[in-house]
Each structure stands twice: as C-alpha cells, then as structure tokens.
Amino acid sequence: MKKLECEAVVIAAGLSGLAATCALAEQGVNVITVEKSTVAGGAANMGMQPLAIGTRQQREIAWDITPGEIFRYHANFVHWNVDMRLLRNYYFRSADTLEWIESMGVHFAHPEISYPVPEAMRRYASPFPTAHSVLPEDGSAPAPRCASTMTKKMLEYAQENGAEVLFETVATKILKEDGAVCGIMAVDKTGEEIEIRSKAVIVCTGGAGDNPEMIKENMGYEWGKDLFSFRIPGMKGEGMRMAWEAGAAKTPLHMELMYQCPDNTSVWELDGGFRQPDLWVNKRGERFCDESGAINSTFMGTVIARQPGHFALAVLDTAQIRKYKKNGPAMVDHVHGADMFDNMEEVFQQYIDNGYQYAYKADTLEELAEKAGIDVDGFVKQVEEYNEMCENNYDELFEKDRRYMKPVKKAPFYAVKFFIGAYGTLGGIKINYKTEVVDEMDEPIPGLYAAGTDACDIFGDCYPFTLAGNTMGFCLNSGRMAGENAAEYIQGSDEDFFS
C-alpha cells in the first residue's frame, strides 16, 4: 500500500473540484486531487455557461442587475426552502469568481438578454441575462461543450500553483480520527491501494447521474423506461456514500428535470424541431398544458413528469411541417438552432427507416395513436376538439396564444415521443453556509467539506430556468468557497498533524 501526505485532498476534478483545487493551491496549501477519469472537467466539459451576477459583461449590455435582486428572486422561487446564507454567499461573490476564472486566461461572451417566448410566458420563462458562455480558444462561437476550455485552463492554473492531480485514481473511503477527518483511502489504475493523510477533505464527485439504482431508490424513475437523463460516465454517487459513512447528514436527492427524446443527440432535428407550441398529448391522448411552454425545458419537463408513463407526444401534420420549413419554426431555443425543419420530412423518414422507435408517421390519426401506444379514442376525440378550437381561434382549455392554434388535419401525421430527462442529480450531502459537511445534529464534521452537485440543495424540486447557468455557477462558487474555507481551517490547525 502506498502512503502519501498532504494538507488537503479534493475528491474528483470536475468543475467544483477544480475550483476547490485552484483555491487551495493559490493559497499555498499542499493539495492532492484524485480523479477517477483520465481527464479533468467531468460533466462541465459538456456545458457552456456559468451564472454570475453583477459582472462587467452585464454592465456592457446595460443590464444593471444586482446580486441582492437575484438572491431575493431565487429565494422566493424556492419558497425560502434553502440555506439563505449559503445562497447569499453564492450570489454575492459570483461576479468576483467569474473575474477569478478570467484571470486564468478564460474569456466569456456577453450574456443573452432573453429567449423568444410568448408574451404570456415571459414572467415565468424568460431568463435574466445571467449565463456567461465560455468563448472557445479557437475563436469560434460558443456551443455545447465549450466550457471544456474553462476546465482546461483551471487544471493548468492549479498545477502551475503546485497542486498534484492523480488521474485514474478512485477514492474509496474518508478517514477519521477522534471525530475529525484525517484523509482518504483510494485505489490507483494498477489496483494498488493508497492512503492519503490530510487535514481536510473536499467531496466534489458530481452526484449520481450514472447510478440508475440510486435514482430509482430516491426518485422512483426507471432509467431507459421513463427517464432518459444524461449519464455522465462515473457519476455513481460514491462521494455521497463516503460522506454519509463519515457521518454526513442527508438532503433530498433531486434532478434538474427537463425533457428530451431518447438518445436525443442522435436525432437532433427531431429533438429540437418538435419543441413547438402545437398539439401535445399524454398517454390518454389528452392535452395537459398550454403548449407554448414547450420552449421552457424545465417547466415542460416538470409537467411531463406528472403524466402517466412520464412521457408526452408532440404532434404535427404535414401542413404545419411545410409551413415551418418555409418560414422557420414558431419557437427556437438557444441550443438546437433554427434550421431543424429544412429537411424534416426526409430526415424524419430516415430515422424511422433506421429503426428509431420514438418517431411516428401515419396516414390516419388512429394509426398514429396505435404506433405511439396512446389511447386511440381519446386521441381522436382530442384532435377533433382541438381542431374546433383552432377554427374558433380560441383555446377554451388552456387559453394558448391564438397565433399557435393550428389544426391537425393534413396527412401524413407526424409525432415524436418526449420523456423526462435531467442533467444529473442534485443534493445528497448536507452542508452549511461555510460549505462544511454537517452531521444529523447540524454540527460540522471537522475537516470535511463538500461542493458542487453533491451538495447542491438550493433549487428545491424545480430548477430555476429563469436563472440560466445556475448549476455551473454553483459548482464554481461552492468549490471555490470550500477551498478557501478548508485553507482557513488548515492554516489554523495543529502544525504537528503528521508527527
């Protein structure tokens, strides 16, 4: 067994772990970070943009938004069911943290002011300009995965300041002596066990998005059946398990619910194109909301989660598809783009021919319902009622914007089945506003800290879609806070720790 010594151990080198490592290293703390993968960044490498409030970029677009305003907005959104001091600390230092990341050589775009949503939805669906997209090093426009530029720079900064990162090394246990943390056990890629003695440990393992058993146990969803969330390899929840074994109190495990097609990145045109304010039905063939909310991935995901089978069917007829092909879709989100309908009929048929089982095309409504596995009679009746409301130019059920009341009449008919998805899990380890892990009595466990999604208990049961970039923002800021707080703890601890 190999034995190492340092002042602080960070478990995992995702975004929060990198932030913690950078914060420790720049203060001269001898830090070792263990990462099970061969690369740093974790789920953040798939992302685009962290949240920050009160930044130079916001001022340059003349948006005078204050941390206090957003703090109060967020607190009200979650009905104050949050550690207010933790939430306050996060928002009030977020601009400084963005500048901190910029000092490492990362550049950010100006935030987008609004999404194109119906007027009636703006109060709920139009976000504040909070997300700051990372600008890729090659000068291209921000796009999915552009945040990998940021994680690369953070890793370089940490190593330049003396941090040691052990890749392909898996933490297995948090060690304690006399009630305080004293290091971890780990295993390297050769299978050799490593004991790393330290004064502090920071858990940043990124949640349990790749652990279907834990998800089903805590939330009831069955991955691959009624849940098609992103499963970032390695996000098994082991950080939570180790912290719980060390005495940490638990918080409810949630997910940032949204909606998507199964295997959505392989059917990008369908996943993006069918997010339109037309006819949406559930397993019973019934409408269940104002479909103009389809642009809000979080709210639509939440309402789909309440439907039988946790899925919904988005329906378009040939006339509407050709209209969107000619004039562009009614709604466009900032991820999928506006060209999804350019070759929709051909692409749709191609996916069906290739065996994609969640896209349906039929010459009759009855056939469409049968192929999609929804109630035939209920669906036909709903379409008749919906078409009548379209002819009257008024939605008697949900009062949807009249611009989007288009009948479903011209065959062939097309439908795509959407399920709930998520970017990963949130919460699990209870921390206080100093990012200290606490026990069931809310007492800090000396030397133990947690950050990022393992400890993200600030959203309640619904991600605040109006504050874009919040998960990455929390990871950055909580990781930095955990590193700084751990450094303060270490510098005030016994100098003879290793003697």
C-alpha positions as CSV (number, residue, x, y, z in Angstrom):
1,M,0.0,0.0,0.0
2,K,1.3,3.4,-1.0
3,K,1.2,6.2,1.6
4,L,1.0,9.9,0.8
5,E,0.7,13.1,2.9
6,C,-0.7,16.5,2.1
7,E,-2.7,19.2,3.7
8,A,-5.9,18.8,1.7
9,V,-7.5,16.2,-0.5
10,V,-10.1,17.0,-3.2
11,I,-12.1,14.1,-4.3
12,A,-12.7,14.5,-8.1
13,A,-11.6,17.1,-10.6
14,G,-14.9,18.2,-12.1
15,L,-15.8,21.9,-12.1
16,S,-16.3,22.2,-8.3
17,G,-13.3,20.0,-7.6
18,L,-11.1,22.1,-9.9
19,A,-12.4,25.3,-8.3
20,A,-11.6,23.9,-4.9
21,T,-8.1,22.8,-6.0
22,C,-7.3,26.1,-7.5
23,A,-8.4,28.0,-4.4
24,L,-6.3,25.8,-2.2
25,A,-3.2,25.8,-4.4
26,E,-3.1,29.6,-4.9
27,Q,-3.0,30.0,-1.1
28,G,0.0,27.7,-0.8
29,V,-1.9,24.7,0.5
30,N,-0.3,21.3,-0.4
31,V,-3.2,19.7,-2.2
32,I,-3.7,16.4,-3.9
33,T,-6.8,15.9,-6.1
34,V,-7.9,12.4,-7.1
35,E,-9.8,11.9,-10.3
36,K,-11.1,8.5,-11.5
37,S,-11.2,9.6,-15.1
38,T,-8.2,10.2,-17.4
39,V,-9.2,13.9,-17.8
40,A,-10.4,16.7,-15.7
41,G,-13.7,18.6,-16.0
42,G,-16.3,16.0,-15.6
43,A,-19.8,17.0,-16.7
44,A,-18.8,20.6,-17.1
45,N,-17.0,19.6,-20.3
46,M,-20.4,19.1,-21.8
47,G,-21.7,22.5,-20.7
48,M,-21.4,26.1,-21.9
49,Q,-22.0,28.8,-19.4
50,P,-21.8,29.5,-15.6
51,L,-24.0,32.0,-13.9
52,A,-22.7,35.2,-12.5
53,I,-24.4,38.4,-11.2
54,G,-23.1,42.0,-11.4
55,T,-20.4,41.3,-14.0
56,R,-18.6,43.6,-16.4
57,Q,-20.3,41.7,-19.3
58,Q,-23.7,42.6,-17.9
59,R,-22.8,46.2,-17.4
60,E,-21.6,46.4,-21.0
61,I,-25.0,45.3,-22.3
62,A,-26.6,48.0,-19.9
63,W,-28.2,45.4,-17.6
64,D,-27.9,46.7,-14.1
65,I,-28.7,43.6,-12.2
66,T,-27.6,43.2,-8.6
67,P,-26.7,40.1,-6.5
68,G,-29.3,41.1,-3.9
69,E,-32.1,41.2,-6.5
70,I,-31.3,37.8,-7.8
71,F,-30.8,36.4,-4.3
72,R,-34.2,37.5,-3.3
73,Y,-35.8,36.3,-6.6
74,H,-34.2,32.8,-6.2
75,A,-35.2,32.6,-2.5
76,N,-38.8,33.4,-3.4
77,F,-38.7,30.9,-6.3
78,V,-37.8,28.1,-3.9
79,H,-40.2,29.4,-1.1
80,W,-37.2,30.1,1.1
81,N,-36.6,26.4,1.5
82,V,-32.8,26.9,1.3
83,D,-29.9,27.8,3.5
84,M,-30.2,31.6,3.0
85,R,-26.6,32.4,4.0
86,L,-25.3,29.8,1.6
87,L,-27.5,31.2,-1.2
88,R,-26.4,34.7,-0.4
89,N,-22.7,33.9,-0.3
90,Y,-23.0,32.2,-3.7
91,Y,-24.7,35.1,-5.5
92,F,-22.7,37.9,-3.9
93,R,-19.4,36.5,-4.9
94,S,-20.3,35.1,-8.3
95,A,-19.0,38.2,-10.3
96,D,-15.7,38.0,-8.4
97,T,-15.4,34.3,-9.2
98,L,-16.0,35.0,-12.9
99,E,-13.2,37.5,-12.8
100,W,-11.1,34.9,-11.0
101,I,-11.6,32.5,-13.8
102,E,-10.8,35.2,-16.3
103,S,-7.5,35.7,-14.6
104,M,-6.7,32.2,-15.6
105,G,-7.0,33.0,-19.3
106,V,-10.6,32.2,-19.8
107,H,-12.9,34.6,-21.8
108,F,-16.6,34.9,-21.6
109,A,-19.2,36.1,-24.1
110,H,-21.8,38.7,-23.2
111,P,-24.9,37.1,-21.8
112,E,-28.1,36.8,-23.8
113,I,-30.8,39.1,-22.7
114,S,-33.9,37.0,-23.4
115,Y,-35.3,34.0,-25.2
116,P,-38.0,34.2,-27.9
117,V,-41.0,33.2,-25.8
118,P,-44.7,34.2,-25.9
119,E,-45.5,37.4,-24.0
120,A,-47.8,35.4,-21.6
121,M,-44.9,33.2,-20.7
122,R,-42.2,35.8,-20.2
123,R,-42.8,36.3,-16.5
124,Y,-42.0,32.6,-16.0
125,A,-39.9,31.6,-18.9
126,S,-37.7,34.5,-20.0
127,P,-34.5,34.4,-18.1
128,F,-32.4,37.1,-16.6
129,P,-29.1,37.5,-18.6
130,T,-27.2,35.5,-16.0
131,A,-25.3,32.9,-18.1
132,H,-21.9,33.7,-19.4
133,S,-20.9,31.4,-22.3
134,V,-17.2,30.3,-22.4
135,L,-15.5,31.5,-25.6
136,P,-13.6,28.7,-27.2
137,E,-9.9,29.1,-27.7
138,D,-10.2,28.7,-31.5
139,G,-12.3,31.8,-31.8
140,S,-15.5,30.0,-32.7
141,A,-18.9,30.9,-31.3
142,P,-20.0,29.3,-28.0
143,A,-21.7,25.9,-28.4
144,P,-22.3,22.8,-26.4
145,R,-19.1,21.6,-24.7
146,C,-17.4,25.0,-25.0
147,A,-16.9,25.0,-21.2
148,S,-14.1,22.4,-21.7
149,T,-11.9,25.4,-22.5
150,M,-12.5,26.7,-19.0
151,T,-11.8,23.4,-17.2
152,K,-8.6,23.0,-19.2
153,K,-7.4,26.4,-18.0
154,M,-8.4,25.7,-14.4
155,L,-6.4,22.5,-14.4
156,E,-3.4,24.3,-15.8
157,Y,-3.7,27.0,-13.2
158,A,-4.0,24.5,-10.3
159,Q,-0.9,22.6,-11.4
160,E,1.1,25.7,-12.0
161,N,0.4,26.6,-8.4
162,G,1.6,23.3,-7.1
163,A,-1.5,21.1,-7.0
164,E,-1.0,17.4,-7.7
165,V,-3.7,15.7,-9.7
166,L,-3.8,11.9,-9.6
167,F,-5.8,10.6,-12.6
168,E,-7.3,7.2,-12.8
169,T,-7.4,7.1,-9.0
170,V,-10.6,6.3,-7.2
171,A,-11.4,7.5,-3.7
172,T,-13.0,4.7,-1.6
173,K,-13.3,5.9,1.9
174,I,-13.0,9.1,4.0
175,L,-10.8,8.5,7.1
176,K,-11.5,10.0,10.5
177,E,-9.7,10.1,13.8
178,D,-11.2,11.4,17.1
179,G,-14.2,12.7,15.1
180,A,-12.2,14.7,12.6
181,V,-11.3,13.9,9.0
182,C,-7.7,12.8,8.5
183,G,-7.5,11.7,4.9
184,I,-8.9,9.2,2.4
185,M,-8.3,5.8,1.0
186,A,-8.0,5.4,-2.7
187,V,-7.1,2.9,-5.5
188,D,-5.0,3.7,-8.5
189,K,-5.2,2.3,-12.0
190,T,-2.9,-0.6,-11.2
191,G,-5.2,-1.6,-8.3
192,E,-2.7,-0.5,-5.7
193,E,-4.3,0.9,-2.5
194,I,-3.3,4.4,-1.5
195,E,-3.7,6.0,1.9
196,I,-3.5,9.8,1.7
197,R,-3.3,11.5,5.0
198,S,-4.6,15.1,5.1
199,K,-6.0,17.8,7.4
200,A,-9.1,18.4,5.2
201,V,-11.1,16.6,2.5
202,I,-13.4,18.2,0.0
203,V,-16.0,16.0,-1.7
204,C,-16.8,17.1,-5.3
205,T,-17.8,13.9,-7.1
206,G,-20.7,15.3,-9.2
207,G,-23.7,13.4,-8.0
208,A,-25.3,10.1,-9.0
209,G,-26.5,10.7,-12.6
210,D,-24.9,7.5,-13.7
211,N,-26.4,5.4,-11.0
212,P,-29.9,4.2,-12.1
213,E,-30.4,2.2,-8.8
214,M,-29.8,5.3,-6.6
215,I,-32.1,7.4,-8.9
216,K,-34.9,4.8,-8.7
217,E,-34.5,4.4,-5.0
218,N,-34.6,8.1,-4.3
219,M,-36.9,9.4,-7.0
220,G,-38.8,6.5,-8.5
221,Y,-37.8,6.9,-12.1
222,E,-36.5,3.9,-14.1
223,W,-33.7,4.8,-16.5
224,G,-34.3,3.7,-20.1
225,K,-38.1,3.3,-19.4
226,D,-39.5,6.6,-18.2
227,L,-36.3,8.6,-17.7
228,F,-33.7,9.4,-20.3
229,S,-31.3,11.6,-18.5
230,F,-27.7,12.3,-19.3
231,R,-25.5,9.6,-17.8
232,I,-22.0,11.1,-17.5
233,P,-19.8,8.1,-17.0
234,G,-18.5,7.7,-13.5
235,M,-21.2,9.8,-11.7
236,K,-22.1,6.9,-9.4
237,G,-22.8,8.8,-6.1
238,E,-19.7,7.4,-4.3
239,G,-18.9,10.8,-2.9
240,M,-22.3,10.9,-1.1
241,R,-21.8,7.3,0.1
242,M,-18.4,8.1,1.5
243,A,-19.7,11.3,3.2
244,W,-22.7,9.5,4.7
245,E,-20.4,6.8,6.0
246,A,-18.3,9.5,7.6
247,G,-21.4,10.8,9.4
248,A,-22.8,13.4,7.0
249,A,-26.5,14.2,7.1
250,K,-28.5,13.7,4.0
251,T,-30.5,16.1,1.9
252,P,-33.2,15.0,-0.6
253,L,-31.8,13.9,-3.9
254,H,-33.3,15.7,-6.8
255,M,-32.7,16.1,-10.5
256,E,-32.8,19.1,-12.8
257,L,-35.8,17.8,-14.7
258,M,-36.2,18.8,-18.4
259,Y,-37.5,16.9,-21.4
260,Q,-35.9,15.2,-24.4
261,C,-36.1,12.4,-27.0
262,P,-34.4,9.2,-26.0
263,D,-30.8,9.3,-27.5
264,N,-31.5,12.9,-28.4
265,T,-28.1,13.8,-29.7
266,S,-28.5,11.2,-32.4
267,V,-31.9,12.6,-33.5
268,W,-31.1,16.3,-33.0
269,E,-33.5,17.5,-35.7
270,L,-36.4,15.7,-34.1
271,D,-35.5,16.7,-30.5
272,G,-35.2,20.4,-31.5
273,G,-37.8,20.7,-34.2
274,F,-40.7,19.2,-32.4
275,R,-40.4,21.6,-29.4
276,Q,-43.2,23.6,-30.9
277,P,-46.4,25.2,-29.5
278,D,-48.7,22.9,-31.4
279,L,-50.6,19.9,-30.2
280,W,-49.1,17.9,-27.3
281,V,-50.9,14.9,-25.7
282,N,-50.3,12.4,-23.0
283,K,-50.8,8.6,-22.9
284,R,-54.6,9.1,-22.7
285,G,-54.5,11.2,-25.8
286,E,-55.3,14.3,-23.9
287,R,-53.8,17.8,-23.8
288,F,-52.2,18.6,-20.5
289,C,-50.9,22.2,-20.7
290,D,-50.5,25.3,-22.7
291,E,-48.1,24.0,-25.4
292,S,-46.4,27.4,-25.8
293,G,-44.5,26.3,-22.7
294,A,-42.6,23.8,-24.8
295,I,-39.7,26.4,-25.1
296,N,-39.1,26.1,-21.3
297,S,-37.4,22.8,-21.0
298,T,-37.6,22.8,-17.2
299,F,-41.2,23.6,-16.8
300,M,-42.3,21.3,-19.6
301,G,-40.2,18.5,-18.2
302,T,-41.8,19.0,-14.8
303,V,-45.4,18.8,-16.2
304,I,-44.4,15.8,-18.4
305,A,-43.2,14.1,-15.2
306,R,-46.8,14.3,-13.9
307,Q,-48.2,12.5,-16.9
308,P,-49.0,8.7,-17.0
309,G,-45.8,6.9,-18.1
310,H,-43.8,10.2,-17.7
311,F,-44.0,10.9,-21.4
312,A,-45.7,13.2,-23.9
313,L,-46.4,13.1,-27.7
314,A,-45.7,16.2,-29.8
315,V,-47.9,16.1,-32.9
316,L,-47.6,17.9,-36.3
317,D,-49.4,17.5,-39.5
318,T,-47.9,17.9,-43.0
319,A,-49.3,21.4,-43.4
320,Q,-47.6,22.7,-40.3
321,I,-44.3,21.0,-41.1
322,R,-44.2,22.6,-44.5
323,K,-45.1,25.9,-43.0
324,Y,-42.2,25.7,-40.6
325,K,-39.9,24.5,-43.4
326,K,-40.8,27.7,-45.4
327,N,-41.0,30.3,-42.6
328,G,-39.0,28.8,-39.8
329,P,-40.3,27.3,-36.6
330,A,-42.5,29.2,-34.2
331,M,-40.1,28.7,-31.4
332,V,-36.4,28.3,-31.4
333,D,-34.2,27.6,-28.3
334,H,-30.6,28.6,-28.0
335,V,-29.3,25.1,-28.1
336,H,-30.9,23.5,-31.2
337,G,-31.0,26.4,-33.6
338,A,-33.5,27.4,-36.2
339,D,-32.8,25.1,-39.2
340,M,-34.4,21.9,-37.9
341,F,-37.2,21.9,-40.4
342,D,-35.0,22.4,-43.5
343,N,-35.3,18.7,-44.5
344,M,-37.7,17.5,-41.8
345,E,-39.8,15.2,-43.9
346,E,-36.8,13.4,-45.4
347,V,-34.9,13.3,-42.1
348,F,-38.0,12.0,-40.2
349,Q,-38.5,9.1,-42.6
350,Q,-34.8,8.3,-42.5
351,Y,-34.9,8.0,-38.7
352,I,-38.0,5.7,-38.9
353,D,-36.2,3.6,-41.6
354,N,-33.2,3.3,-39.3
355,G,-35.4,1.9,-36.5
356,Y,-35.8,4.9,-34.2
357,Q,-38.8,3.8,-32.1
358,Y,-39.9,7.1,-30.7
359,A,-40.8,8.8,-34.0
360,Y,-44.1,8.0,-35.7
361,K,-45.6,8.7,-39.1
362,A,-49.1,7.7,-40.2
363,D,-51.8,8.4,-42.8
364,T,-54.6,8.5,-40.1
365,L,-54.9,9.7,-36.6
366,E,-55.9,6.2,-35.4
367,E,-52.8,4.7,-36.9
368,L,-50.6,7.4,-35.4
369,A,-52.0,6.7,-31.9
370,E,-51.6,3.0,-32.3
371,K,-48.0,3.3,-33.3
372,A,-47.3,5.7,-30.5
373,G,-49.0,3.5,-27.9
374,I,-51.5,6.0,-26.7
375,D,-55.3,5.8,-26.3
376,V,-56.8,5.8,-29.8
377,D,-60.3,7.0,-29.0
378,G,-59.0,9.6,-26.5
379,F,-56.6,11.0,-29.1
380,V,-59.1,11.2,-31.9
381,K,-61.6,12.9,-29.7
382,Q,-58.9,15.4,-28.5
383,V,-57.9,16.2,-32.1
384,E,-61.5,16.9,-33.0
385,E,-61.9,19.2,-30.1
386,Y,-58.6,20.9,-30.7
387,N,-59.4,21.5,-34.4
388,E,-62.7,23.0,-33.5
389,M,-61.0,25.4,-31.1
390,C,-58.5,26.3,-33.8
391,E,-61.3,27.1,-36.2
392,N,-62.8,29.3,-33.5
393,N,-59.4,30.9,-32.9
394,Y,-59.7,30.4,-29.1
395,D,-58.2,27.7,-26.8
396,E,-61.1,27.0,-24.4
397,L,-59.0,24.7,-22.3
398,F,-55.6,26.5,-21.6
399,E,-56.1,29.8,-23.4
400,K,-53.0,29.3,-25.5
401,D,-51.8,32.2,-27.7
402,R,-54.0,32.3,-30.7
403,R,-51.0,32.5,-33.0
404,Y,-50.3,28.9,-32.2
405,M,-53.8,27.5,-32.7
406,K,-53.2,25.5,-35.9
407,P,-55.4,22.5,-36.7
408,V,-54.1,18.9,-37.2
409,K,-55.8,17.9,-40.5
410,K,-53.4,17.2,-43.4
411,A,-51.9,13.7,-43.6
412,P,-49.4,12.2,-43.2
413,F,-49.3,13.0,-39.5
414,Y,-46.0,13.1,-37.5
415,A,-45.3,12.7,-33.8
416,V,-42.3,12.5,-31.6
417,K,-42.4,11.0,-28.1
418,F,-40.6,13.0,-25.4
419,F,-39.7,11.7,-21.9
420,I,-38.4,13.4,-18.9
421,G,-34.6,13.9,-18.8
422,A,-32.1,15.5,-16.5
423,Y,-28.5,16.7,-16.4
424,G,-27.7,14.8,-13.3
425,T,-28.6,14.6,-9.6
426,L,-28.6,17.4,-7.1
427,G,-28.0,17.3,-3.4
428,G,-27.3,14.4,-1.1
429,I,-24.7,15.8,1.3
430,K,-25.8,18.4,3.8
431,I,-23.5,21.4,4.1
432,N,-23.7,24.8,6.0
433,Y,-23.1,28.2,4.5
434,K,-19.3,27.6,5.0
435,T,-19.5,24.5,2.9
436,E,-18.7,22.4,5.9
437,V,-20.3,19.0,5.9
438,V,-22.6,18.7,8.9
439,D,-24.0,15.7,10.8
440,E,-27.6,14.9,11.8
441,M,-27.3,17.4,14.6
442,D,-26.2,20.1,12.1
443,E,-22.7,20.1,13.7
444,P,-19.8,20.4,11.3
445,I,-17.6,17.4,10.8
446,P,-14.1,18.9,11.4
447,G,-12.1,19.0,8.2
448,L,-14.9,17.7,5.9
449,Y,-16.3,19.9,3.1
450,A,-18.4,19.3,0.0
451,A,-19.2,21.4,-3.1
452,G,-20.9,21.2,-6.4
453,T,-23.8,18.9,-7.3
454,D,-23.1,16.6,-4.4
455,A,-24.1,19.4,-2.0
456,C,-26.4,21.5,-4.3
457,D,-29.6,21.8,-2.2
458,I,-30.6,25.3,-3.4
459,F,-33.1,24.5,-6.1
460,G,-35.9,22.6,-4.3
461,D,-37.9,20.4,-6.7
462,C,-37.6,22.7,-9.7
463,Y,-34.5,24.2,-11.3
464,P,-34.9,28.0,-11.7
465,F,-34.8,28.0,-15.5
466,T,-35.0,31.8,-15.5
467,L,-31.5,32.0,-13.9
468,A,-29.5,30.2,-16.6
469,G,-26.2,28.7,-15.8
470,N,-27.0,28.2,-12.2
471,T,-25.7,24.6,-11.8
472,M,-22.3,25.5,-13.2
473,G,-22.3,28.8,-11.3
474,F,-22.9,26.9,-8.0
475,C,-20.2,24.4,-8.8
476,L,-17.7,27.1,-9.4
477,N,-18.6,29.2,-6.4
478,S,-19.2,26.5,-3.9
479,G,-15.9,24.8,-5.0
480,R,-14.0,28.0,-4.5
481,M,-15.7,28.7,-1.2
482,A,-14.9,25.1,0.0
483,G,-11.3,25.5,-1.0
484,E,-10.9,28.8,0.8
485,N,-12.7,27.6,3.9
486,A,-10.7,24.4,4.0
487,A,-7.5,26.5,3.7
488,E,-8.5,28.7,6.6
489,Y,-9.2,25.6,8.6
490,I,-5.9,24.0,7.7
491,Q,-3.9,27.2,8.5
492,G,-5.5,27.3,11.9
493,S,-5.0,23.6,12.7
494,D,-2.3,21.9,14.6
495,E,1.1,22.2,12.9
496,D,2.1,18.7,14.3
497,F,-0.7,17.0,12.4
498,F,1.6,14.5,10.7
499,S,4.1,13.9,13.5
